[in-house]
């Protein structure tokens, strides 16, 4: 798709007037807008005295659009120069509070990107999170259009609990994914909370009583035999037979040289996928005799949620040295590399760890199916399996630092059936 020319210039954006999406220079980051160039417009977005002011620019040429933007800024800085009553009236309108649904969504988008947000209120958010959150809001906007209401003219004050109630009633019936439905709920809840608490809109929160769908916790663990099947399938499948064909005809290679090592590292450390493949040789700790003592893992989820500004010490998780982990470290030649600032998995790769983690997830599912494993286990279940096994054999998993509280571990990670089976094997006697 052809885009208008774009170079970064403060206040200048490109929007699609068909779907109201900001598309800028990188198409893929903006909800996949595929409308033709005729629907594109340069748009000026200026903050003046805490008020957001916008103007669709006439020119479709970049240099001319920049000139219009500069003129717009000059108008806002020197309103007294304008004698034309129509122009003065226009400026007055621009100084009024933006309360249309679309304006509010765009204001919220600025907030999520920390535009004009005080330092102590700023939060780091990924592009994917911002994209998905605004995507849920735009789906609600599209619903407003579908029921015969012009979403471009409706104000935020006209949206009531009946409107959002009907929307979520339909979504509840159609949505196959509980998590997707709940993401919709959370996004709209946060949106209205922001408008009321941060922007001072005097309205009744239509999402106040919205409830999430109950999530059936999936605490299944990976059976030993299934795990061995998957590992053997990875070892024995030629690269030419490791191609997955998707429904749209796209083919992708599932095999990676590091695949087996990475999956075993996740299984033997109990860390989350990205955390496990972020472990470096410098994280391997030995005792005074040079024997393996433990491995330092970093709780990335905690870091992103509670220590995004690095104001607290990094939360390390001391990973115990099991027989399997020791054998894997030996295979990865840890004695030669110990102390080096390089990853155990794919040390020379220029790809982000998140990218490698995504690839691993897809590959695990591919070889699971190829091994004819019936259980719908995923790579994330290896963490649950590890914590269940440690609890089963030691009873001390809650003291190891993998989660903040014992209740989180017990509720989300421990396979209670496995624990029951372990108790059965011990044939304990309750009464004399």
C-alpha positions as CSV (number, residue, x, y, z in Angstrom):
1,X,0.0,0.0,0.0
2,X,1.3,3.5,-0.9
3,X,1.6,6.0,1.9
4,X,2.0,9.7,2.0
5,X,5.6,10.8,2.4
6,X,6.4,10.9,6.1
7,X,9.4,12.3,8.0
8,X,9.3,12.8,11.7
9,X,8.2,16.4,12.5
10,X,6.7,17.4,15.8
11,X,2.9,17.6,15.6
12,X,2.6,16.1,12.1
13,X,0.8,12.9,11.7
14,X,-0.8,10.9,8.9
15,X,-4.4,9.5,9.5
16,X,-6.7,7.4,7.4
17,X,-10.1,9.2,7.2
18,X,-11.8,5.9,6.4
19,X,-11.0,4.0,9.6
20,X,-9.7,6.9,11.7
21,X,-6.3,5.2,12.3
22,X,-3.0,6.9,12.6
23,X,-0.8,5.2,10.0
24,X,2.5,7.2,10.0
25,X,5.5,5.7,8.2
26,X,5.2,2.1,9.4
27,X,2.0,0.5,8.2
28,X,2.3,-2.7,10.3
29,X,2.3,-0.8,13.6
30,X,-1.1,0.8,13.0
31,X,-3.8,-1.9,13.0
32,X,-3.1,-3.0,9.4
33,X,-5.0,-0.1,7.7
34,X,-5.2,-1.1,4.0
35,X,-7.3,1.8,2.6
36,X,-6.0,3.6,-0.5
37,X,-3.9,6.8,-0.4
38,X,-7.0,8.8,-1.4
39,X,-8.2,8.3,2.2
40,X,-5.0,9.6,3.8
41,X,-4.6,13.1,5.2
42,X,-1.8,15.0,6.9
43,X,-3.1,16.0,10.4
44,X,-1.7,18.6,12.8
45,X,-1.9,17.7,16.5
46,X,-0.8,20.4,18.8
47,X,-0.9,20.8,22.6
48,X,-1.5,24.3,23.8
49,X,-2.1,25.2,27.4
50,X,-3.0,21.6,28.2
51,X,-5.6,21.5,25.5
52,X,-5.3,19.2,22.4
53,X,-5.8,21.1,19.1
54,X,-6.0,19.4,15.8
55,X,-6.5,20.4,12.1
56,X,-6.7,18.3,8.9
57,X,-4.2,19.8,6.6
58,X,-5.2,20.5,3.0
59,X,-1.9,19.6,1.2
60,X,-0.9,16.1,0.3
61,X,2.7,17.2,-0.3
62,X,4.9,16.8,2.7
63,X,6.7,20.2,2.5
64,X,3.4,22.1,2.0
65,X,1.9,20.2,4.9
66,X,4.8,21.2,7.2
67,X,4.2,24.9,6.2
68,X,0.5,24.5,7.0
69,X,1.4,23.0,10.4
70,X,3.8,25.9,11.2
71,X,1.0,28.4,10.2
72,X,-1.4,26.6,12.5
73,X,1.1,26.8,15.4
74,X,1.5,30.5,14.6
75,X,-2.3,31.0,14.7
76,X,-2.5,29.4,18.1
77,X,0.3,31.5,19.5
78,X,-1.0,34.8,18.1
79,X,-4.9,34.6,18.2
80,X,-5.2,38.4,18.7
81,X,-3.8,39.1,15.2
82,X,-6.9,37.7,13.5
83,X,-9.6,40.2,12.8
84,X,-11.8,37.9,10.8
85,X,-14.8,37.0,13.1
86,X,-15.1,33.6,11.5
87,X,-11.4,32.9,12.3
88,X,-11.9,34.1,15.9
89,X,-15.0,31.9,16.2
90,X,-12.9,29.0,14.9
91,X,-10.2,29.5,17.5
92,X,-12.8,29.6,20.3
93,X,-14.1,26.3,19.1
94,X,-10.6,24.9,19.1
95,X,-10.2,26.0,22.7
96,X,-13.3,24.1,23.8
97,X,-12.9,20.7,25.4
98,X,-12.9,17.7,23.0
99,X,-15.6,15.3,24.0
100,X,-16.4,13.3,20.9
101,X,-15.8,9.6,21.3
102,X,-13.0,9.6,18.6
103,X,-11.3,12.6,20.2
104,X,-11.4,10.9,23.6
105,X,-9.9,7.7,22.1
106,X,-7.1,9.8,20.5
107,X,-6.5,11.7,23.8
108,X,-6.2,8.3,25.6
109,X,-3.8,7.1,22.9
110,X,-1.6,10.1,23.7
111,X,-1.8,9.2,27.4
112,X,-0.7,5.6,26.8
113,X,2.3,6.9,24.8
114,X,3.1,9.3,27.8
115,X,2.5,12.4,25.7
116,X,2.3,15.4,28.1
117,X,2.1,13.0,31.0
118,X,3.8,14.1,34.2
119,X,7.1,12.2,34.9
120,X,5.8,10.4,38.0
121,X,2.7,9.2,36.1
122,X,4.5,7.9,33.1
123,X,4.5,4.1,32.5
124,X,6.5,2.1,29.9
125,X,4.1,0.4,27.5
126,X,4.9,-1.8,24.5
127,X,3.7,-0.8,21.0
128,X,1.7,-4.0,21.0
129,X,-0.1,-3.2,24.2
130,X,-1.0,0.3,22.9
131,X,-2.1,-1.1,19.5
132,X,-4.3,-3.8,21.1
133,X,-5.8,-1.4,23.7
134,X,-6.8,1.2,21.1
135,X,-7.9,-1.6,18.8
136,X,-10.5,-2.7,21.4
137,X,-11.8,0.9,21.7
138,X,-12.1,1.3,17.9
139,X,-14.1,-2.0,17.8
140,X,-16.5,-0.4,20.2
141,X,-16.6,2.7,18.0
142,X,-17.4,0.5,15.0
143,X,-20.2,-1.1,17.0
144,X,-21.7,2.4,17.6
145,X,-21.7,2.9,13.8
146,X,-23.3,-0.6,13.3
147,X,-26.4,0.3,15.4
148,X,-27.0,3.4,13.3
149,X,-25.3,6.1,15.4
150,X,-22.7,8.3,13.9
151,X,-19.6,7.6,16.1
152,X,-17.9,10.7,14.7
153,X,-20.5,13.0,16.3
154,X,-21.5,11.2,19.4
155,X,-20.1,12.6,22.6
156,X,-18.6,10.7,25.5
157,X,-21.6,11.9,27.6
158,X,-24.1,10.2,25.3
159,X,-22.6,6.7,25.9
160,X,-24.5,5.1,28.7
161,X,-24.5,1.7,30.5
162,X,-27.2,0.3,28.2
163,X,-25.1,1.0,25.1
164,X,-22.0,-0.7,26.5
165,X,-24.2,-3.4,28.1
166,X,-25.7,-4.4,24.7
167,X,-22.2,-4.3,23.1
168,X,-20.7,-6.7,25.7
169,X,-23.8,-8.9,25.6
170,X,-23.2,-9.5,21.9
171,X,-19.5,-9.9,22.5
172,X,-20.1,-12.4,25.3
173,X,-22.1,-14.7,23.1
174,X,-19.7,-14.5,20.1
175,X,-16.4,-14.5,21.8
176,X,-14.7,-17.9,21.8
177,X,-11.7,-16.7,23.8
178,X,-12.3,-15.7,27.5
179,X,-9.0,-13.7,27.6
180,X,-10.0,-11.7,24.5
181,X,-13.4,-10.8,26.0
182,X,-11.7,-9.8,29.3
183,X,-9.2,-7.7,27.4
184,X,-12.1,-5.8,25.9
185,X,-13.6,-5.2,29.3
186,X,-10.3,-4.0,30.9
187,X,-9.6,-1.7,28.0
188,X,-12.9,0.1,28.2
189,X,-12.8,0.2,32.0
190,X,-9.4,1.8,31.9
191,X,-10.5,4.2,29.2
192,X,-13.5,5.6,31.2
193,X,-11.5,5.6,34.4
194,X,-8.9,7.7,32.6
195,X,-11.5,10.2,31.3
196,X,-13.1,10.6,34.7
197,X,-10.0,10.6,37.0
198,X,-7.3,12.1,34.8
199,X,-9.2,14.4,32.4
200,X,-12.0,15.5,34.8
201,X,-15.0,14.4,32.6
202,X,-18.2,14.6,34.7
203,X,-20.0,11.5,33.7
204,X,-21.3,8.3,35.2
205,X,-18.9,5.5,34.4
206,X,-20.9,3.1,32.2
207,X,-18.3,0.3,32.8
208,X,-18.6,0.6,36.6
209,X,-20.4,-2.7,37.0
210,X,-18.8,-4.6,34.1
211,X,-17.6,-8.0,35.1
212,X,-14.9,-10.2,33.7
213,X,-15.6,-13.7,32.4
214,X,-14.5,-16.4,34.9
215,X,-11.3,-18.0,33.7
216,X,-10.9,-21.7,34.2
217,X,-7.3,-22.0,35.4
218,X,-5.3,-24.4,33.4
219,X,-2.8,-25.9,35.8
220,X,-2.0,-29.0,33.8
221,X,1.6,-30.1,33.7
222,X,3.5,-31.9,31.0
223,X,3.7,-35.7,31.4
224,X,7.2,-37.1,31.3
225,X,6.5,-39.4,28.4
226,X,5.0,-36.5,26.4
227,X,8.0,-34.3,27.0
228,X,10.4,-37.1,25.8
229,X,8.2,-37.6,22.7
230,X,8.5,-34.0,21.8
231,X,12.3,-33.9,22.4
232,X,12.8,-37.1,20.3
233,X,10.7,-35.7,17.5
234,X,12.9,-32.6,17.4
235,X,16.0,-34.7,17.3
236,X,14.8,-37.1,14.7
237,X,12.9,-34.9,12.2
238,X,15.0,-33.7,9.2
239,X,14.9,-29.9,8.5
240,X,13.1,-30.5,5.2
241,X,10.2,-32.1,7.2
242,X,10.0,-29.3,9.6
243,X,8.0,-26.9,7.5
244,X,4.6,-25.7,8.7
245,X,2.0,-24.6,6.1
246,X,-0.6,-22.2,7.4
247,X,-4.2,-21.8,6.2
248,X,-3.3,-18.8,4.1
249,X,-0.6,-20.9,2.3
250,X,2.4,-19.3,4.0
251,X,5.2,-21.7,4.8
252,X,7.5,-21.3,7.8
253,X,10.5,-23.3,9.0
254,X,9.9,-24.6,12.5
255,X,13.4,-26.0,13.2
256,X,16.1,-24.0,14.9
257,X,19.5,-25.3,15.9
258,X,19.0,-24.1,19.4
259,X,15.4,-25.5,19.8
260,X,16.2,-28.6,21.9
261,X,18.5,-26.7,24.3
262,X,16.1,-23.8,24.7
263,X,13.1,-26.1,25.5
264,X,15.2,-28.1,28.0
265,X,16.4,-24.9,29.6
266,X,12.8,-23.7,30.1
267,X,11.9,-27.1,31.5
268,X,14.8,-27.4,33.9
269,X,14.8,-23.8,35.3
270,X,11.1,-23.2,35.7
271,X,11.5,-19.7,34.3
272,X,9.1,-18.1,31.9
273,X,10.1,-18.5,28.2
274,X,11.7,-15.1,27.7
275,X,13.3,-15.2,31.1
276,X,14.9,-18.6,30.5
277,X,16.5,-17.7,27.1
278,X,17.8,-14.4,28.7
279,X,20.0,-16.4,31.1
280,X,23.7,-15.7,30.5
281,X,26.9,-17.6,31.3
282,X,27.6,-14.8,33.8
283,X,24.4,-15.8,35.7
284,X,25.9,-19.2,36.6
285,X,27.1,-19.1,40.2
286,X,29.7,-21.6,41.6
287,X,30.8,-22.1,45.2
288,X,34.3,-21.7,46.5
289,X,35.2,-25.1,45.2
290,X,34.1,-24.3,41.6
291,X,31.0,-26.5,41.8
292,X,27.7,-25.4,40.5
293,X,25.8,-23.5,43.2
294,X,22.8,-22.0,41.5
295,X,21.8,-20.0,38.4
296,X,20.4,-16.4,38.6
297,X,17.2,-15.8,36.8
298,X,15.5,-12.4,36.5
299,X,11.8,-12.1,37.1
300,X,11.0,-10.0,34.0
301,X,7.3,-9.8,34.7
302,X,8.0,-8.3,38.1
303,X,10.5,-5.9,36.6
304,X,8.2,-4.6,33.9
305,X,5.2,-4.2,36.3
306,X,6.9,-2.9,39.5
307,X,10.4,-1.9,38.6
308,X,10.1,-0.3,35.2
309,X,12.1,2.7,36.3
310,X,14.9,0.6,38.0
311,X,14.2,2.4,41.3
312,X,14.4,-1.0,43.1
313,X,17.0,-3.7,43.1
314,X,16.5,-6.3,40.3
315,X,14.4,-9.2,41.4
316,X,16.6,-12.3,41.0
317,X,15.3,-15.9,41.3
318,X,18.0,-18.4,42.5
319,X,17.4,-21.5,40.3
320,X,18.4,-24.8,41.9
321,X,20.9,-27.1,40.2
322,X,19.0,-30.3,39.4
323,X,20.7,-33.3,37.7
324,X,19.0,-32.4,34.4
325,X,20.1,-28.7,34.6
326,X,23.6,-29.7,35.4
327,X,23.8,-32.0,32.4
328,X,22.4,-29.3,30.1
329,X,24.9,-26.7,31.3
330,X,27.7,-29.2,30.7
331,X,26.4,-29.8,27.2
332,X,26.4,-26.0,26.7
333,X,30.1,-25.9,27.7
334,X,29.5,-23.7,30.8
335,X,33.0,-24.3,32.2
336,X,34.7,-22.7,29.2
337,X,32.2,-19.7,29.1
338,X,31.4,-19.1,32.7
339,X,31.5,-15.4,33.6
340,X,31.0,-14.2,30.0
341,X,28.3,-11.7,29.2
342,X,26.6,-13.8,26.6
343,X,23.4,-15.8,26.4
344,X,23.3,-19.6,26.8
345,X,20.8,-19.7,23.9
346,X,21.6,-18.1,20.6
347,X,24.4,-15.9,21.9
348,X,25.3,-14.5,18.5
349,X,21.7,-13.7,17.4
350,X,20.7,-10.1,16.7
351,X,17.0,-11.0,17.2
352,X,15.2,-9.7,20.3
353,X,14.6,-12.2,23.0
354,X,10.9,-11.7,22.6
355,X,11.2,-12.7,18.9
356,X,13.1,-15.9,19.8
357,X,10.5,-16.7,22.5
358,X,7.6,-16.4,20.0
359,X,9.4,-18.6,17.6
360,X,10.0,-21.2,20.3
361,X,6.3,-21.2,21.2
362,X,5.3,-21.9,17.6
363,X,7.9,-24.6,17.2
364,X,7.0,-26.4,20.4
365,X,3.4,-26.6,19.2
366,X,4.5,-27.9,15.8
367,X,6.6,-30.7,17.2
368,X,4.0,-31.6,19.8
369,X,1.4,-32.2,17.1
370,X,4.0,-34.0,15.0
371,X,4.7,-36.3,17.9
372,X,1.0,-37.0,18.2
373,X,0.8,-35.7,21.7
374,X,-3.0,-35.5,22.5
375,X,-2.7,-33.2,25.5
376,X,-2.9,-29.5,24.3
377,X,0.1,-28.5,26.3
378,X,2.1,-25.5,25.4
379,X,5.6,-24.3,26.1
380,X,4.4,-22.3,29.1
381,X,3.3,-25.5,30.8
382,X,6.9,-26.5,31.4
383,X,7.1,-23.8,34.1
384,X,4.0,-25.3,35.8
385,X,5.6,-28.8,35.5
386,X,8.8,-27.6,37.1
387,X,7.1,-26.0,40.1
388,X,4.8,-29.0,40.5
389,X,7.8,-31.4,40.5
390,X,9.7,-29.3,43.0
391,X,6.7,-29.0,45.3
392,X,6.1,-32.8,44.9
393,X,9.7,-33.7,45.8
394,X,10.6,-31.0,48.4
395,X,7.4,-29.1,49.5
396,X,9.4,-25.9,49.4
397,X,8.4,-24.3,46.1
398,X,6.8,-21.3,47.8
399,X,10.1,-20.4,49.4
400,X,12.1,-20.3,46.2
401,X,11.1,-16.8,44.9
402,X,9.4,-17.9,41.7
403,X,6.3,-15.9,42.7
404,X,5.5,-13.1,45.1
405,X,3.2,-15.1,47.3
406,X,2.5,-18.8,47.9
407,X,-1.2,-18.4,47.0
408,X,-0.3,-17.4,43.4
409,X,1.8,-20.5,43.1
410,X,-0.8,-22.8,44.5
411,X,-3.6,-21.2,42.4
412,X,-1.9,-20.9,39.1
413,X,1.0,-23.3,38.8
414,X,0.7,-26.4,41.0
415,X,-1.0,-29.4,39.3
416,X,-3.0,-30.7,42.2
417,X,-3.7,-34.0,40.5
418,X,0.0,-34.7,40.3
419,X,0.4,-33.8,44.0
420,X,-2.4,-36.2,44.9
421,X,-0.8,-39.0,42.8
422,X,2.4,-38.4,44.7
423,X,0.6,-38.7,48.1
424,X,-1.0,-41.9,46.9
425,X,2.3,-43.5,46.1
426,X,3.7,-42.7,49.6
427,X,0.7,-44.6,51.1
428,X,0.8,-42.4,54.2
429,X,-1.0,-43.5,57.3
430,X,-3.3,-40.9,58.9
431,X,-4.3,-42.8,62.0
432,X,-2.6,-45.3,64.3
